[in-house]
Each structure stands twice: as structure tokens, then as C-alpha cells.
Amino acid sequence: MSDYPNPLIEQRADPHIYLHSDGTYYFIASVPEYDRLEIRHSQTLIGLAEAPATVIWRKPDSGPMSALIWAPELHRIDDQWVIYYAAAPSQQIVEGLFQHRMYALVCDGQDPLSDVWQEKGRILTPIDSFSLDATYFQHQGKHYYLWAQKDPAIKGNSNLYLAELLNPWTLKTAPVMLSKPEFSWETRGFWVNEGPAFIAHGERVFISYSASATDENYCIGLLFADKESNLLDPASWQKFSQPVFMTHRLNQQFGPGHNSFTRNEQGEEILVYHARSDSTIEGDPLYDPNRHTRIKKFTWNAENMPVFGEPAADNQPLMSYSAE
């Protein structure tokens, strides 16, 4: 059984929960229609399930951001709210890939639900290629941007890249590749490393990420480095040779992944992720809406490595919420 209602929120994929310094939880995720960005907030984690969703941005009818709005994340960077998201000019697939690029919205106000958001446009990287799943973290006084992108010179759909930020929408340093699909569990269906998330603990820092196709093969892998090391040196990072969170058939949990991290009201570490409760998918898994947001506590072992355990079975009827 899960420590929390499972699923927490139905039909919300790529979930991101941000705990603000005032104790407010903010939730943002991909919606099944892939057409808007919406935020909900609550003073408790469980309260996010019933919190109303406020639409803060809708895709235009045409242009580079007019289709497939994916994997938004909400962050507070210095005195600004920032949303990172990926968007495409159409649903067209070119050479096996959608045409996503990464974008940012910024809000200078205090309330991200009611204050004005401004489009900052595309976040440029040296390679003009399929890119998505951007996240942000601060470490040792530096601001970092972490994302997934296709390199035409490397086999597969996407690798993980890291760069320092000049401001929330501009890279300061050249990107470095931290990981690419190489193990069998990273290359099932598609060769994918995506959905990275950062967490620090003890003397190490960690990057979790998702691998393989978005069906039951989807799973979470892990990189780690010494907290004092140069994070922009790929040699600083080590990679687990096995996934750390994956499909659990007995619990009827399929394709857990695209996680983020938060803490509960007691300060305990929480894994935020999506997973399906059925392995039967009609057509393209990306257009099946039944990736549901889930949360669970996790712990650390004697070697100060995260122990995510297994995705818990559903423990209540699925909940559905409209967004308006």
C-alpha cells in the first residue's frame, strides 16, 4: 500500500511538485490534450489532488509553440517564477522524432496563479534538434539547466545534458553530455534518456532520469557525483548499470517514470512520478491519457544511496478533475 492516495491525480503525466519557502505546494504536469499550462496549489501534498487547476497559458493556433505542450516544470529562481516546457510547431514526426524545442515563461509577481506571465521564447542550445524535459537546480552557488536532447551524431532519441545558466532562459556555459542510452533497459522501444531530476544528499548529488519507450518499458535510472566535484565534467558522474524504479506487474503498475522530488510536511523525501495501472494501450502510448501522477516516500541506505522501493498498487478509485 502507498503512504498516500494512489494515484494522487488521474491523467497527469510528467508531474512536478515544487515546495515553496512559505510551505505552499505547487503542482504542474502534462495534460492529456497537450494544449495548455495549468498550476494547482495547496498547503498539503494530499490537498493537491482536490485543488482547482488554474490555466496560466494556452498554446497559440500556429507557430513554433502551437502543438504538443510537454513536461512543464515550475521553479522559483531568485525573485522570479519560471516555467520550463517543451513545444512543437506541429504533430509531424521527422526522421522518427517530434520537433520539440524548449521554452520558458517568467512571472515577476508573487502569485504564479494570478500574476502576469511573459514568454521568454526558446532556450537556445548549440545543436538545433529535438529537445525537452528541462529542469533547474542550484548547487554550490551556481544555477544549472539540465535537459534531454537529440544529437544527430549519437544513436537514439535523446541524451542528458547539463549547462550553467546566465539567467533562467539563457545558457552561460557550453553543454556537456552526462548520459546516453547504452544499457538494454534504456533502449527498449526507443533509445531514450529523458526526464532528469536533481537531488542532493550527504556528500553526493544525484540525477534520476527515465529510459526507454513510454509504455511498460519506461523506468528510472540514476547518476551520482561527489557534491564537491565539477558537475560540468562528465567524468565526475557515475551511472547505475540497472534501473532503480521499474514496472511491477504484481502491483499492476506499468512504466513508472518522469519523476521529480519534493518533501512532505514532515520533511521526508518524496518521489513524484507517473505510472499506468494497465499495460494495454491502444495506439501510440503518448496519446493514451492514463499516465497518472503518484507520490511515495523513499529512504536512503547505509551507503547514502536512494532506495525508491517499488511502485505501490492502486489503493483507491481513480480521481478525475477538470481544468478551468
N, C-alpha and C positions, 0 to 999 in steps of 0.2 A: 504493500500500500504506500501511496505517496503521502508525505507530510502535508501536502496541500491539495486542494481540488485539482483533479487531473482528468481532462485538460482544464487549464485555467481559463483560456479564451479559445473558442472554436474559430476555425478558419482564419487564423492569423499566423502567417509564416514569417521566418526570418526575424524573430522577436528581439527587441532591445528594450531593456528596462534601465532607466537612469535614476539613481537615487541622488536627489539634490541635497545641498548642505542644510536646507531647512527641514529635511525629513520627508519631503514630498517624493513619491514615486511617479515617474513619467513613463508611459508605455507608447511605443511606436513599432510598426511592423508592416510587412507587405499585405495589402488587401487583395482578395481574390480577383477583383476587377482590374488591378494594376493601374488605376487611373487617378489616384489621389494620395495625399499625405494626411494622416489624421493622428491626433495625440489624445490620450486619456491620462488622467492623473488621479492619485488617491493618497491618503495618509497611511495606507496599509498595502502590503503586497496583494492580499486576497481581494481588497477593495477594487483593484484594477479590473477584476472580472465584470463588475456591475457598473463601473464608471462610464459615463457617457463619452462618446468619441467626438472630438471637435475637428472638423476638416479645416486645415490651415492652408492648403494649396491643392489645386487641381491641375492636371496636365492640360496644356493647350491642345487645340484641334490639329495643329500642324507644327512642323519644325523638329529640331533635334531632341526635344523632350516630350514628344507627343504620343509615346507608346511605352508600355511595359515598365511602369514605375516600380522598381525593385529595391528591397533591402535597405530601408531608411534607418538611420541612427540619429538620435538626439543627444547633443553634448553641450555642456557649458564650458566655454573656452574663454578664459579671462572674464570680461564683462559682457559677453555675447552668448546668445543661444545659437547653436549651429545644427543644421540638419544636413547630413550627407545622404545622397541617394543616387541610384543609377537609373538612367532613362535611355530609350532608343528612339530613332526617328520613325520607326515602323516595326511591324512584327516580322519583317523579312529576315530570313536566315541566309547568310552569305558564307559560303565555304564552311558550312556546318555550324556557324555561330550566329547568334543575335548580334545586333550592332550597338550594344550599350556603351555609354561613356558615363563618367562620374560628374556629379554636380553638387553645388552647395546652396543652401538658403541660410540667411542670417537674420536674427532678430535682436535689436538693441534694447528692447524693453525688458521688463522684469517677468512678465507673464507670457510664456510661449503659446498659450491658447488664445489670448485675446489681443496681444500686441502685433504690430505690423512685421511681416516677413519680407525680406528683399532677396531677389535672385542674384547670386554672385556668379552664375554661369558655370562653365565647365572647369573642372580641375585638370590642368594640363600635365601630362607626363611625357617623357621623351619619345615613347612609342605611341602612335595613334592606332589603337587597337581595342578590341573588346575589353572592357574594364568595369569593375563593380565591387560591391561589398566593402566599401571604405569604412574604417573605424579610426578612432583617435585615442591617444593616451599621452600622458605626461609622465616623464621619468627623469630623475636627476636634473630637474630644472629645464628640460628640453621638451618641445612639443613634437610629437611624432604622428605621421599619417601612415596607415597600414591598409593594404588593399590586395585585390586579386586582379590579374591581367594576363591576357594572351601575349606571348612573344612568338612571332611567326617563325623564329629560328629554333623553337623548342617544341617538341611534340606535345600535344594536349590542348585543353581548353583554357586553363589558367594556372598561374603560379602565384606565389605570395611575394609582395614587395613592401619595402619599408623606406621611408624618407623622413627627414626632419622638415618641419613646417616653418615658413617665413611668417605667414598669417594663416588663418583657418582654411583659406581657399587657394593657397599658393605654396608649392614645394620650395624648400630652401636648399636641399641637397639632392644630388643625383640618387635615384632609386637603386636599392640593392635587392637582389633576389634572395629570399631566405629559404624557400622550399619550392619544389616542383613535384608533380605526381611521379612516383617511381615504384612504390610497392604495389602488389596485386590489389590490395584493398583500397588503393587510391585511383585505380584505373578500371573499375567495373562500370561498364556502360559508357562512361566518359572519363577522360584523364583530367581530373579536377583537384585543385587545392583552392578553396574559397572560404568566405565567411569567417575571417580571422577575428579573434577576440584576445585582449591582453589582460593579464592579471599578475600581480607581484605577491610573493610570499617568502618570508625569510630571506635567505641570501640569493634567491633566484627570481627571475621573471619568466613568464610563460606566455606562449601564444597557442591557443587552441584554434583549430580550423576544421572545415568539413571537406570530405573527399568523396569521389565517385558520383554516379548519377543520383538524381533527387528521388529515386524510388527506394525500395527496401535496402539497396546497396549503400545509401548515404550513411556516413558515420563521421566520428570526430577523431582527429589526430592531435598530436601535441609536440610543440617545440619548446625548448627551455635554454636559458643562458644564465650566467652569473650576473647578478644585478650591477656589479661594478664594471662589467665588460663593455666594450664598444658595441652597442647594439646594431650599428650600421656595418659591422664586419660579419659577413656570413659565417666565418669560422667560429664566431662566438656561440653559435646556436647548435644544439644537438636535437635530433629528431627521434621520437619513439618509432620503433620498427613495426609496432602493432597499433591498431586503433584503441582508444581509451573509452569509447562510448559507441554502442552499435545496436543494430536490430536485436530485439529479444522476442522470439516467436512465442514462447510460453506466456509472456505478458501481453501479447498482441500489440507490440509497439514496433513500428517499422520506420526505418530511415531517420533516426534521431540526428539532428544536426543544426547547423547555423545558429550557434549559441552566442549568448552574451553572459556577463557576470553581474551580480548585484549582491547586496546583503539584506537580510531580513531585519525586522525591528529589534531583534536581539543581537545583531552584529554578526550572525552566522553567514557563511558563504553560501550563495545560491547560484545554481546553474539554471540558466534560462535557455530554452531550446524549443524547436518544433519537432513533432513526430506524427506519423499517421497511426491510426488504430485498425487499419485494414490494408492488406497488401494488394488487393485487387484494384487496379487503376485502369480506367477507360481512356485510351489515347495517351497523349503526352502528359507525363506526371506534372509538368509545370502548370497545366490548365485544370488539374484536379484540385479543388479548393480545400481538400480535407487534410491539410497540414495544420495541426492545432498547437497553440502555444502552451507550454508546460514549464513548471518550475520544480526544482528539488534541491534539498540540502546536499552538500558534499563536504568531504573531510580531507585531511592531509595525513599521509602515513609517516612513519618514523624517519624516512629519508626526505621529508618535506616535499613530496610529490602529491599532486591532487588525486583523490580517489573518487571518481564520479559514480561508481557503482553501476547499476543497471536502470534502464528506463522503466519506471513503475507502470503497472497496469492501470487502465482507466478505473476511477473509483466513483464516478458519478455520471449522470446523463450529460450529454454534450450540451453546451450553452451556446446560444446564438444571439448576436447583438447587431442592431442596425447602426449605421454611422451617419448621423445628421444631428 
